[in-house]
Amino acid sequence: MVLCYLIRFLQVFVQPANVTITKMDVSNLAMVMAPNCLRCESDDPRIIFENTRKEMSFIRVLIQHLDTSFMEAVL
């Protein structure tokens, strides 16, 4: 449920009117937020680097496609 709230919050920021002001499109938001939401438990830098792209892609897909319409009254 917390992830849904976070994604809904980020979806507000990727609306075109906000992107023109903040310059933070969906890719930029995913890049910034992915390490905070998902964390690789490995200590190997290669594995961390490989997972970073996957984590960013996953957050980007959530921002773009997760249906958070049930939270319209909340945010």
PyMOL Python script that loads the backbone (N, CA, C, O; Angstrom):
from pymol import cmd

cmd.read_pdbstr("""\
ATOM      1  N   MET A   1       0.824  -1.182   0.000  1.00  0.00           N
ATOM      2  CA  MET A   1       0.000   0.000   0.000  1.00  0.00           C
ATOM      3  C   MET A   1       0.877   1.259   0.000  1.00  0.00           C
ATOM      4  O   MET A   1       0.551   2.239  -0.669  1.00  0.00           O
ATOM      5  N   VAL A   2       1.966   1.236   0.733  1.00  0.00           N
ATOM      6  CA  VAL A   2       2.861   2.395   0.771  1.00  0.00           C
ATOM      7  C   VAL A   2       3.440   2.668  -0.609  1.00  0.00           C
ATOM      8  O   VAL A   2       3.569   3.822  -1.019  1.00  0.00           O
ATOM      9  N   LEU A   3       3.784   1.613  -1.318  1.00  0.00           N
ATOM     10  CA  LEU A   3       4.319   1.786  -2.665  1.00  0.00           C
ATOM     11  C   LEU A   3       3.288   2.444  -3.576  1.00  0.00           C
ATOM     12  O   LEU A   3       3.644   3.271  -4.416  1.00  0.00           O
ATOM     13  N   CYS A   4       2.030   2.090  -3.419  1.00  0.00           N
ATOM     14  CA  CYS A   4       0.975   2.715  -4.226  1.00  0.00           C
ATOM     15  C   CYS A   4       0.896   4.210  -3.951  1.00  0.00           C
ATOM     16  O   CYS A   4       0.746   5.001  -4.882  1.00  0.00           O
ATOM     17  N   TYR A   5       0.994   4.601  -2.702  1.00  0.00           N
ATOM     18  CA  TYR A   5       0.971   6.024  -2.368  1.00  0.00           C
ATOM     19  C   TYR A   5       2.167   6.752  -2.975  1.00  0.00           C
ATOM     20  O   TYR A   5       2.033   7.853  -3.509  1.00  0.00           O
ATOM     21  N   LEU A   6       3.328   6.128  -2.885  1.00  0.00           N
ATOM     22  CA  LEU A   6       4.530   6.735  -3.452  1.00  0.00           C
ATOM     23  C   LEU A   6       4.398   6.887  -4.963  1.00  0.00           C
ATOM     24  O   LEU A   6       4.715   7.943  -5.510  1.00  0.00           O
ATOM     25  N   ILE A   7       3.936   5.845  -5.636  1.00  0.00           N
ATOM     26  CA  ILE A   7       3.790   5.898  -7.090  1.00  0.00           C
ATOM     27  C   ILE A   7       2.751   6.941  -7.467  1.00  0.00           C
ATOM     28  O   ILE A   7       2.947   7.681  -8.431  1.00  0.00           O
ATOM     29  N   ARG A   8       1.656   7.014  -6.731  1.00  0.00           N
ATOM     30  CA  ARG A   8       0.635   8.038  -7.016  1.00  0.00           C
ATOM     31  C   ARG A   8       1.243   9.433  -6.889  1.00  0.00           C
ATOM     32  O   ARG A   8       0.986  10.303  -7.721  1.00  0.00           O
ATOM     33  N   PHE A   9       2.033   9.640  -5.869  1.00  0.00           N
ATOM     34  CA  PHE A   9       2.712  10.913  -5.658  1.00  0.00           C
ATOM     35  C   PHE A   9       3.625  11.234  -6.839  1.00  0.00           C
ATOM     36  O   PHE A   9       3.650  12.370  -7.313  1.00  0.00           O
ATOM     37  N   LEU A  10       4.369  10.249  -7.312  1.00  0.00           N
ATOM     38  CA  LEU A  10       5.269  10.465  -8.450  1.00  0.00           C
ATOM     39  C   LEU A  10       4.495  10.694  -9.745  1.00  0.00           C
ATOM     40  O   LEU A  10       4.942  11.443 -10.613  1.00  0.00           O
ATOM     41  N   GLN A  11       3.341  10.054  -9.877  1.00  0.00           N
ATOM     42  CA  GLN A  11       2.521  10.260 -11.067  1.00  0.00           C
ATOM     43  C   GLN A  11       2.040  11.699 -11.177  1.00  0.00           C
ATOM     44  O   GLN A  11       1.846  12.208 -12.281  1.00  0.00           O
ATOM     45  N   VAL A  12       1.850  12.348 -10.057  1.00  0.00           N
ATOM     46  CA  VAL A  12       1.478  13.766 -10.079  1.00  0.00           C
ATOM     47  C   VAL A  12       2.608  14.588 -10.692  1.00  0.00           C
ATOM     48  O   VAL A  12       2.358  15.527 -11.448  1.00  0.00           O
ATOM     49  N   PHE A  13       3.837  14.237 -10.370  1.00  0.00           N
ATOM     50  CA  PHE A  13       4.981  14.991 -10.866  1.00  0.00           C
ATOM     51  C   PHE A  13       5.277  14.772 -12.340  1.00  0.00           C
ATOM     52  O   PHE A  13       5.916  15.617 -12.967  1.00  0.00           O
ATOM     53  N   VAL A  14       4.824  13.654 -12.911  1.00  0.00           N
ATOM     54  CA  VAL A  14       5.115  13.410 -14.324  1.00  0.00           C
ATOM     55  C   VAL A  14       4.022  13.937 -15.245  1.00  0.00           C
ATOM     56  O   VAL A  14       4.054  13.687 -16.450  1.00  0.00           O
ATOM     57  N   GLN A  15       3.079  14.645 -14.701  1.00  0.00           N
ATOM     58  CA  GLN A  15       2.094  15.306 -15.558  1.00  0.00           C
ATOM     59  C   GLN A  15       2.807  16.416 -16.316  1.00  0.00           C
ATOM     60  O   GLN A  15       3.664  17.099 -15.757  1.00  0.00           O
ATOM     61  N   PRO A  16       2.460  16.599 -17.582  1.00  0.00           N
ATOM     62  CA  PRO A  16       3.201  17.542 -18.443  1.00  0.00           C
ATOM     63  C   PRO A  16       3.372  18.944 -17.851  1.00  0.00           C
ATOM     64  O   PRO A  16       4.430  19.550 -18.016  1.00  0.00           O
ATOM     65  N   ALA A  17       2.371  19.461 -17.178  1.00  0.00           N
ATOM     66  CA  ALA A  17       2.488  20.807 -16.610  1.00  0.00           C
ATOM     67  C   ALA A  17       3.579  20.865 -15.546  1.00  0.00           C
ATOM     68  O   ALA A  17       4.274  21.874 -15.427  1.00  0.00           O
ATOM     69  N   ASN A  18       3.736  19.799 -14.778  1.00  0.00           N
ATOM     70  CA  ASN A  18       4.758  19.768 -13.736  1.00  0.00           C
ATOM     71  C   ASN A  18       6.141  19.485 -14.307  1.00  0.00           C
ATOM     72  O   ASN A  18       7.138  20.003 -13.802  1.00  0.00           O
ATOM     73  N   VAL A  19       6.209  18.674 -15.347  1.00  0.00           N
ATOM     74  CA  VAL A  19       7.505  18.352 -15.959  1.00  0.00           C
ATOM     75  C   VAL A  19       8.144  19.606 -16.551  1.00  0.00           C
ATOM     76  O   VAL A  19       9.361  19.771 -16.476  1.00  0.00           O
ATOM     77  N   THR A  20       7.349  20.478 -17.129  1.00  0.00           N
ATOM     78  CA  THR A  20       7.921  21.693 -17.711  1.00  0.00           C
ATOM     79  C   THR A  20       8.531  22.593 -16.636  1.00  0.00           C
ATOM     80  O   THR A  20       9.475  23.336 -16.906  1.00  0.00           O
ATOM     81  N   ILE A  21       8.000  22.525 -15.440  1.00  0.00           N
ATOM     82  CA  ILE A  21       8.539  23.348 -14.352  1.00  0.00           C
ATOM     83  C   ILE A  21       9.721  22.664 -13.670  1.00  0.00           C
ATOM     84  O   ILE A  21      10.753  23.294 -13.441  1.00  0.00           O
ATOM     85  N   THR A  22       9.576  21.377 -13.343  1.00  0.00           N
ATOM     86  CA  THR A  22      10.600  20.678 -12.564  1.00  0.00           C
ATOM     87  C   THR A  22      11.702  20.063 -13.407  1.00  0.00           C
ATOM     88  O   THR A  22      12.787  19.785 -12.897  1.00  0.00           O
ATOM     89  N   LYS A  23      11.439  19.843 -14.703  1.00  0.00           N
ATOM     90  CA  LYS A  23      12.380  19.164 -15.612  1.00  0.00           C
ATOM     91  C   LYS A  23      12.633  17.714 -15.197  1.00  0.00           C
ATOM     92  O   LYS A  23      13.625  17.110 -15.606  1.00  0.00           O
ATOM     93  N   MET A  24      11.735  17.163 -14.386  1.00  0.00           N
ATOM     94  CA  MET A  24      11.873  15.778 -13.931  1.00  0.00           C
ATOM     95  C   MET A  24      10.833  14.922 -14.641  1.00  0.00           C
ATOM     96  O   MET A  24       9.690  14.816 -14.197  1.00  0.00           O
ATOM     97  N   ASP A  25      11.246  14.313 -15.751  1.00  0.00           N
ATOM     98  CA  ASP A  25      10.332  13.418 -16.447  1.00  0.00           C
ATOM     99  C   ASP A  25      10.344  12.054 -15.763  1.00  0.00           C
ATOM    100  O   ASP A  25      11.002  11.873 -14.739  1.00  0.00           O
ATOM    101  N   VAL A  26       9.621  11.103 -16.330  1.00  0.00           N
ATOM    102  CA  VAL A  26       9.482   9.800 -15.692  1.00  0.00           C
ATOM    103  C   VAL A  26      10.838   9.088 -15.554  1.00  0.00           C
ATOM    104  O   VAL A  26      11.074   8.412 -14.553  1.00  0.00           O
ATOM    105  N   SER A  27      11.704   9.228 -16.514  1.00  0.00           N
ATOM    106  CA  SER A  27      13.025   8.584 -16.434  1.00  0.00           C
ATOM    107  C   SER A  27      13.874   9.186 -15.327  1.00  0.00           C
ATOM    108  O   SER A  27      14.545   8.464 -14.590  1.00  0.00           O
ATOM    109  N   ASN A  28      13.845  10.496 -15.209  1.00  0.00           N
ATOM    110  CA  ASN A  28      14.613  11.157 -14.142  1.00  0.00           C
ATOM    111  C   ASN A  28      14.084  10.779 -12.759  1.00  0.00           C
ATOM    112  O   ASN A  28      14.864  10.519 -11.843  1.00  0.00           O
ATOM    113  N   LEU A  29      12.762  10.750 -12.611  1.00  0.00           N
ATOM    114  CA  LEU A  29      12.184  10.360 -11.327  1.00  0.00           C
ATOM    115  C   LEU A  29      12.528   8.914 -10.983  1.00  0.00           C
ATOM    116  O   LEU A  29      12.844   8.603  -9.835  1.00  0.00           O
ATOM    117  N   ALA A  30      12.468   8.042 -11.969  1.00  0.00           N
ATOM    118  CA  ALA A  30      12.817   6.639 -11.731  1.00  0.00           C
ATOM    119  C   ALA A  30      14.278   6.504 -11.327  1.00  0.00           C
ATOM    120  O   ALA A  30      14.609   5.696 -10.459  1.00  0.00           O
ATOM    121  N   MET A  31      15.148   7.282 -11.943  1.00  0.00           N
ATOM    122  CA  MET A  31      16.569   7.232 -11.614  1.00  0.00           C
ATOM    123  C   MET A  31      16.821   7.658 -10.169  1.00  0.00           C
ATOM    124  O   MET A  31      17.652   7.072  -9.476  1.00  0.00           O
ATOM    125  N   VAL A  32      16.104   8.668  -9.731  1.00  0.00           N
ATOM    126  CA  VAL A  32      16.294   9.184  -8.379  1.00  0.00           C
ATOM    127  C   VAL A  32      15.630   8.290  -7.335  1.00  0.00           C
ATOM    128  O   VAL A  32      16.181   8.069  -6.257  1.00  0.00           O
ATOM    129  N   MET A  33      14.445   7.778  -7.661  1.00  0.00           N
ATOM    130  CA  MET A  33      13.669   7.052  -6.662  1.00  0.00           C
ATOM    131  C   MET A  33      13.983   5.557  -6.571  1.00  0.00           C
ATOM    132  O   MET A  33      13.788   4.957  -5.514  1.00  0.00           O
ATOM    133  N   ALA A  34      14.456   4.956  -7.633  1.00  0.00           N
ATOM    134  CA  ALA A  34      14.702   3.510  -7.625  1.00  0.00           C
ATOM    135  C   ALA A  34      15.634   3.061  -6.499  1.00  0.00           C
ATOM    136  O   ALA A  34      15.321   2.079  -5.825  1.00  0.00           O
ATOM    137  N   PRO A  35      16.752   3.727  -6.266  1.00  0.00           N
ATOM    138  CA  PRO A  35      17.619   3.268  -5.176  1.00  0.00           C
ATOM    139  C   PRO A  35      16.975   3.406  -3.792  1.00  0.00           C
ATOM    140  O   PRO A  35      17.375   2.727  -2.847  1.00  0.00           O
ATOM    141  N   ASN A  36      15.990   4.277  -3.681  1.00  0.00           N
ATOM    142  CA  ASN A  36      15.314   4.444  -2.401  1.00  0.00           C
ATOM    143  C   ASN A  36      14.221   3.409  -2.193  1.00  0.00           C
ATOM    144  O   ASN A  36      13.886   3.081  -1.055  1.00  0.00           O
ATOM    145  N   CYS A  37      13.667   2.895  -3.275  1.00  0.00           N
ATOM    146  CA  CYS A  37      12.573   1.917  -3.181  1.00  0.00           C
ATOM    147  C   CYS A  37      13.077   0.484  -3.238  1.00  0.00           C
ATOM    148  O   CYS A  37      12.560  -0.395  -2.548  1.00  0.00           O
ATOM    149  N   LEU A  38      14.075   0.260  -4.054  1.00  0.00           N
ATOM    150  CA  LEU A  38      14.601  -1.087  -4.271  1.00  0.00           C
ATOM    151  C   LEU A  38      16.101  -1.072  -4.016  1.00  0.00           C
ATOM    152  O   LEU A  38      16.809  -0.167  -4.457  1.00  0.00           O
ATOM    153  N   ARG A  39      16.564  -2.060  -3.316  1.00  0.00           N
ATOM    154  CA  ARG A  39      17.984  -2.085  -3.011  1.00  0.00           C
ATOM    155  C   ARG A  39      18.541  -3.482  -3.228  1.00  0.00           C
ATOM    156  O   ARG A  39      18.014  -4.464  -2.706  1.00  0.00           O
ATOM    157  N   CYS A  40      19.591  -3.554  -3.991  1.00  0.00           N
ATOM    158  CA  CYS A  40      20.280  -4.812  -4.231  1.00  0.00           C
ATOM    159  C   CYS A  40      21.082  -5.177  -2.975  1.00  0.00           C
ATOM    160  O   CYS A  40      21.764  -4.329  -2.399  1.00  0.00           O
ATOM    161  N   GLU A  41      20.994  -6.422  -2.568  1.00  0.00           N
ATOM    162  CA  GLU A  41      21.682  -6.838  -1.345  1.00  0.00           C
ATOM    163  C   GLU A  41      23.118  -7.292  -1.585  1.00  0.00           C
ATOM    164  O   GLU A  41      23.835  -7.619  -0.639  1.00  0.00           O
ATOM    165  N   SER A  42      23.531  -7.312  -2.831  1.00  0.00           N
ATOM    166  CA  SER A  42      24.880  -7.756  -3.155  1.00  0.00           C
ATOM    167  C   SER A  42      25.906  -6.659  -2.862  1.00  0.00           C
ATOM    168  O   SER A  42      25.592  -5.469  -2.880  1.00  0.00           O
ATOM    169  N   ASP A  43      27.128  -7.088  -2.594  1.00  0.00           N
ATOM    170  CA  ASP A  43      28.237  -6.143  -2.419  1.00  0.00           C
ATOM    171  C   ASP A  43      29.095  -6.047  -3.688  1.00  0.00           C
ATOM    172  O   ASP A  43      30.019  -5.236  -3.755  1.00  0.00           O
ATOM    173  N   ASP A  44      28.789  -6.863  -4.673  1.00  0.00           N
ATOM    174  CA  ASP A  44      29.543  -6.880  -5.927  1.00  0.00           C
ATOM    175  C   ASP A  44      29.097  -5.700  -6.805  1.00  0.00           C
ATOM    176  O   ASP A  44      27.929  -5.635  -7.190  1.00  0.00           O
ATOM    177  N   PRO A  45      30.006  -4.770  -7.125  1.00  0.00           N
ATOM    178  CA  PRO A  45      29.642  -3.597  -7.926  1.00  0.00           C
ATOM    179  C   PRO A  45      29.037  -3.931  -9.283  1.00  0.00           C
ATOM    180  O   PRO A  45      28.162  -3.210  -9.763  1.00  0.00           O
ATOM    181  N   ARG A  46      29.492  -5.020  -9.909  1.00  0.00           N
ATOM    182  CA  ARG A  46      28.921  -5.399 -11.209  1.00  0.00           C
ATOM    183  C   ARG A  46      27.444  -5.762 -11.073  1.00  0.00           C
ATOM    184  O   ARG A  46      26.620  -5.345 -11.887  1.00  0.00           O
ATOM    185  N   ILE A  47      27.121  -6.521 -10.064  1.00  0.00           N
ATOM    186  CA  ILE A  47      25.733  -6.934  -9.850  1.00  0.00           C
ATOM    187  C   ILE A  47      24.879  -5.723  -9.498  1.00  0.00           C
ATOM    188  O   ILE A  47      23.756  -5.588  -9.984  1.00  0.00           O
ATOM    189  N   ILE A  48      25.406  -4.852  -8.662  1.00  0.00           N
ATOM    190  CA  ILE A  48      24.678  -3.634  -8.288  1.00  0.00           C
ATOM    191  C   ILE A  48      24.399  -2.796  -9.524  1.00  0.00           C
ATOM    192  O   ILE A  48      23.282  -2.313  -9.709  1.00  0.00           O
ATOM    193  N   PHE A  49      25.407  -2.619 -10.373  1.00  0.00           N
ATOM    194  CA  PHE A  49      25.243  -1.826 -11.597  1.00  0.00           C
ATOM    195  C   PHE A  49      24.209  -2.448 -12.528  1.00  0.00           C
ATOM    196  O   PHE A  49      23.371  -1.740 -13.087  1.00  0.00           O
ATOM    197  N   GLU A  50      24.264  -3.771 -12.700  1.00  0.00           N
ATOM    198  CA  GLU A  50      23.304  -4.454 -13.567  1.00  0.00           C
ATOM    199  C   GLU A  50      21.893  -4.331 -13.013  1.00  0.00           C
ATOM    200  O   GLU A  50      20.945  -4.138 -13.775  1.00  0.00           O
ATOM    201  N   ASN A  51      21.743  -4.439 -11.718  1.00  0.00           N
ATOM    202  CA  ASN A  51      20.418  -4.356 -11.111  1.00  0.00           C
ATOM    203  C   ASN A  51      19.871  -2.941 -11.122  1.00  0.00           C
ATOM    204  O   ASN A  51      18.655  -2.753 -11.143  1.00  0.00           O
ATOM    205  N   THR A  52      20.731  -1.953 -11.109  1.00  0.00           N
ATOM    206  CA  THR A  52      20.284  -0.568 -11.090  1.00  0.00           C
ATOM    207  C   THR A  52      19.418  -0.255 -12.305  1.00  0.00           C
ATOM    208  O   THR A  52      18.376   0.387 -12.175  1.00  0.00           O
ATOM    209  N   ARG A  53      19.835  -0.698 -13.464  1.00  0.00           N
ATOM    210  CA  ARG A  53      19.041  -0.458 -14.678  1.00  0.00           C
ATOM    211  C   ARG A  53      17.680  -1.145 -14.596  1.00  0.00           C
ATOM    212  O   ARG A  53      16.667  -0.582 -15.010  1.00  0.00           O
ATOM    213  N   LYS A  54      17.663  -2.354 -14.063  1.00  0.00           N
ATOM    214  CA  LYS A  54      16.405  -3.087 -13.918  1.00  0.00           C
ATOM    215  C   LYS A  54      15.489  -2.411 -12.898  1.00  0.00           C
ATOM    216  O   LYS A  54      14.280  -2.312 -13.109  1.00  0.00           O
ATOM    217  N   GLU A  55      16.063  -1.955 -11.811  1.00  0.00           N
ATOM    218  CA  GLU A  55      15.286  -1.269 -10.785  1.00  0.00           C
ATOM    219  C   GLU A  55      14.677   0.016 -11.334  1.00  0.00           C
ATOM    220  O   GLU A  55      13.504   0.301 -11.095  1.00  0.00           O
ATOM    221  N   MET A  56      15.470   0.790 -12.068  1.00  0.00           N
ATOM    222  CA  MET A  56      14.965   2.029 -12.660  1.00  0.00           C
ATOM    223  C   MET A  56      13.852   1.725 -13.662  1.00  0.00           C
ATOM    224  O   MET A  56      12.845   2.431 -13.705  1.00  0.00           O
ATOM    225  N   SER A  57      14.027   0.694 -14.451  1.00  0.00           N
ATOM    226  CA  SER A  57      13.016   0.318 -15.429  1.00  0.00           C
ATOM    227  C   SER A  57      11.722  -0.099 -14.734  1.00  0.00           C
ATOM    228  O   SER A  57      10.634   0.259 -15.187  1.00  0.00           O
ATOM    229  N   PHE A  58      11.828  -0.840 -13.655  1.00  0.00           N
ATOM    230  CA  PHE A  58      10.654  -1.282 -12.918  1.00  0.00           C
ATOM    231  C   PHE A  58       9.889  -0.087 -12.340  1.00  0.00           C
ATOM    232  O   PHE A  58       8.666  -0.022 -12.460  1.00  0.00           O
ATOM    233  N   ILE A  59      10.584   0.839 -11.727  1.00  0.00           N
ATOM    234  CA  ILE A  59       9.934   2.027 -11.160  1.00  0.00           C
ATOM    235  C   ILE A  59       9.319   2.868 -12.279  1.00  0.00           C
ATOM    236  O   ILE A  59       8.224   3.405 -12.112  1.00  0.00           O
ATOM    237  N   ARG A  60      10.002   2.987 -13.407  1.00  0.00           N
ATOM    238  CA  ARG A  60       9.466   3.741 -14.546  1.00  0.00           C
ATOM    239  C   ARG A  60       8.151   3.129 -15.025  1.00  0.00           C
ATOM    240  O   ARG A  60       7.192   3.854 -15.290  1.00  0.00           O
ATOM    241  N   VAL A  61       8.099   1.803 -15.137  1.00  0.00           N
ATOM    242  CA  VAL A  61       6.876   1.125 -15.569  1.00  0.00           C
ATOM    243  C   VAL A  61       5.761   1.341 -14.547  1.00  0.00           C
ATOM    244  O   VAL A  61       4.611   1.567 -14.925  1.00  0.00           O
ATOM    245  N   LEU A  62       6.086   1.274 -13.276  1.00  0.00           N
ATOM    246  CA  LEU A  62       5.063   1.524 -12.254  1.00  0.00           C
ATOM    247  C   LEU A  62       4.507   2.936 -12.368  1.00  0.00           C
ATOM    248  O   LEU A  62       3.293   3.133 -12.316  1.00  0.00           O
ATOM    249  N   ILE A  63       5.383   3.911 -12.523  1.00  0.00           N
ATOM    250  CA  ILE A  63       4.927   5.297 -12.635  1.00  0.00           C
ATOM    251  C   ILE A  63       4.027   5.468 -13.857  1.00  0.00           C
ATOM    252  O   ILE A  63       3.014   6.165 -13.793  1.00  0.00           O
ATOM    253  N   GLN A  64       4.391   4.844 -14.950  1.00  0.00           N
ATOM    254  CA  GLN A  64       3.646   5.015 -16.185  1.00  0.00           C
ATOM    255  C   GLN A  64       2.351   4.215 -16.227  1.00  0.00           C
ATOM    256  O   GLN A  64       1.383   4.652 -16.851  1.00  0.00           O
ATOM    257  N   HIS A  65       2.309   3.050 -15.578  1.00  0.00           N
ATOM    258  CA  HIS A  65       1.190   2.138 -15.830  1.00  0.00           C
ATOM    259  C   HIS A  65       0.397   1.691 -14.603  1.00  0.00           C
ATOM    260  O   HIS A  65      -0.678   1.114 -14.764  1.00  0.00           O
ATOM    261  N   LEU A  66       0.878   1.930 -13.403  1.00  0.00           N
ATOM    262  CA  LEU A  66       0.143   1.470 -12.226  1.00  0.00           C
ATOM    263  C   LEU A  66      -1.138   2.273 -12.073  1.00  0.00           C
ATOM    264  O   LEU A  66      -1.114   3.503 -12.064  1.00  0.00           O
ATOM    265  N   ASP A  67      -2.248   1.574 -11.954  1.00  0.00           N
ATOM    266  CA  ASP A  67      -3.547   2.238 -11.795  1.00  0.00           C
ATOM    267  C   ASP A  67      -3.711   2.653 -10.335  1.00  0.00           C
ATOM    268  O   ASP A  67      -3.936   1.819  -9.458  1.00  0.00           O
ATOM    269  N   THR A  68      -3.597   3.928 -10.100  1.00  0.00           N
ATOM    270  CA  THR A  68      -3.757   4.459  -8.747  1.00  0.00           C
ATOM    271  C   THR A  68      -5.007   5.323  -8.640  1.00  0.00           C
ATOM    272  O   THR A  68      -5.106   6.184  -7.766  1.00  0.00           O
ATOM    273  N   SER A  69      -5.954   5.087  -9.533  1.00  0.00           N
ATOM    274  CA  SER A  69      -7.160   5.897  -9.559  1.00  0.00           C
ATOM    275  C   SER A  69      -7.995   5.734  -8.294  1.00  0.00           C
ATOM    276  O   SER A  69      -8.788   6.617  -7.968  1.00  0.00           O
ATOM    277  N   PHE A  70      -7.838   4.634  -7.581  1.00  0.00           N
ATOM    278  CA  PHE A  70      -8.582   4.435  -6.346  1.00  0.00           C
ATOM    279  C   PHE A  70      -8.147   5.399  -5.249  1.00  0.00           C
ATOM    280  O   PHE A  70      -8.801   5.489  -4.210  1.00  0.00           O
ATOM    281  N   MET A  71      -7.059   6.112  -5.467  1.00  0.00           N
ATOM    282  CA  MET A  71      -6.559   7.063  -4.484  1.00  0.00           C
ATOM    283  C   MET A  71      -6.842   8.509  -4.863  1.00  0.00           C
ATOM    284  O   MET A  71      -6.252   9.419  -4.279  1.00  0.00           O
ATOM    285  N   GLU A  72      -7.708   8.740  -5.802  1.00  0.00           N
ATOM    286  CA  GLU A  72      -8.003  10.111  -6.279  1.00  0.00           C
ATOM    287  C   GLU A  72      -8.371  11.047  -5.131  1.00  0.00           C
ATOM    288  O   GLU A  72      -7.951  12.204  -5.123  1.00  0.00           O
ATOM    289  N   ALA A  73      -9.139  10.570  -4.174  1.00  0.00           N
ATOM    290  CA  ALA A  73      -9.567  11.426  -3.067  1.00  0.00           C
ATOM    291  C   ALA A  73      -8.444  11.689  -2.072  1.00  0.00           C
ATOM    292  O   ALA A  73      -8.506  12.650  -1.305  1.00  0.00           O
ATOM    293  N   VAL A  74      -7.426  10.848  -2.080  1.00  0.00           N
ATOM    294  CA  VAL A  74      -6.330  10.989  -1.116  1.00  0.00           C
ATOM    295  C   VAL A  74      -5.363  12.069  -1.534  1.00  0.00           C
ATOM    296  O   VAL A  74      -4.954  12.886  -0.710  1.00  0.00           O
ATOM    297  N   LEU A  75      -4.986  12.090  -2.818  1.00  0.00           N
ATOM    298  CA  LEU A  75      -4.010  13.071  -3.311  1.00  0.00           C
ATOM    299  C   LEU A  75      -4.649  13.998  -4.304  1.00  0.00           C
ATOM    300  O   LEU A  75      -3.986  14.891  -4.830  1.00  0.00           O
TER     301      LEU A  75
END
""", "prot")
cmd.dss("prot")
cmd.show_as("cartoon", "prot")
cmd.util.cbc("prot")
cmd.orient("prot")
